[in-house]
């Protein structure tokens, strides 16, 4: 394992996209369920009065509010995941200009546990731990 500060961390954009979509889908289903429940409650309330009606209203209204809050939180979480994916893409594109070439990567895999700085001769100069490491420090 390299100790370079330039190592990219893998970001699974597909998993992020799927997670964000699942959160948005759950929020939409929750919104629809709340809308359906409110419509059913309106119908039931037309000819309903008394203590049980009051208890029903005192239970339903906060529940619908909480459902709305939860749907909003799900959408915020989806947005956070989408932003993380965008940020990872930006960072990976920025880091790609510093990425070692394939020949260097193979050579470094062979020399990683050795003390020699220039034993595989890739790129012709030693910078850092390995001769193939040619990136400038930021």
ZIBELZI-V837239 format. One record per backbone hydrogen bond with DSSP energy under -0.5 kcal/mol. CO is the residue of the C=O (numbers start at 1). NH is the residue of the N-H. If there is no record, write none. Layout:
co:CO nh:NH
co:CO nh:NH
This chain:
co:4 nh:7
co:11 nh:13
co:12 nh:16
co:13 nh:17
co:14 nh:18
co:15 nh:19
co:16 nh:20
co:17 nh:21
co:18 nh:22
co:19 nh:23
co:20 nh:24
co:21 nh:25
co:22 nh:26
co:23 nh:27
co:24 nh:28
co:25 nh:29
co:26 nh:30
co:27 nh:31
co:28 nh:32
co:29 nh:33
co:30 nh:34
co:31 nh:35
co:32 nh:36
co:33 nh:37
co:34 nh:38
co:35 nh:39
co:36 nh:40
co:37 nh:41
co:38 nh:42
co:39 nh:43
co:40 nh:44
co:41 nh:45
co:42 nh:46
co:43 nh:46
co:44 nh:47
co:45 nh:48
co:50 nh:54
co:51 nh:55
co:52 nh:56
co:53 nh:57
co:54 nh:58
co:55 nh:59
co:56 nh:59
co:56 nh:60
co:57 nh:61
co:59 nh:63
co:60 nh:64
co:61 nh:65
co:62 nh:66
co:63 nh:67
co:64 nh:68
co:65 nh:69
co:66 nh:70
co:67 nh:71
co:68 nh:72
co:69 nh:73
co:70 nh:74
co:71 nh:75
co:72 nh:76
co:73 nh:77
co:74 nh:78
co:75 nh:79
co:76 nh:80
co:77 nh:81
co:78 nh:82
co:79 nh:83
co:80 nh:84
co:81 nh:85
co:82 nh:86
co:83 nh:87
co:84 nh:88
co:85 nh:89
co:86 nh:90
co:87 nh:91
co:88 nh:92
co:89 nh:93
co:90 nh:94
co:91 nh:95
co:92 nh:96
co:93 nh:97
co:94 nh:97
co:95 nh:98
co:95 nh:99
co:96 nh:99
co:101 nh:105
co:102 nh:106
co:103 nh:107
co:104 nh:108
co:105 nh:109
co:106 nh:110
co:107 nh:111
co:108 nh:112
co:111 nh:114
co:117 nh:131
co:121 nh:124
co:122 nh:125
co:125 nh:127
co:127 nh:130
co:130 nh:127
co:130 nh:133
co:131 nh:125
co:132 nh:134
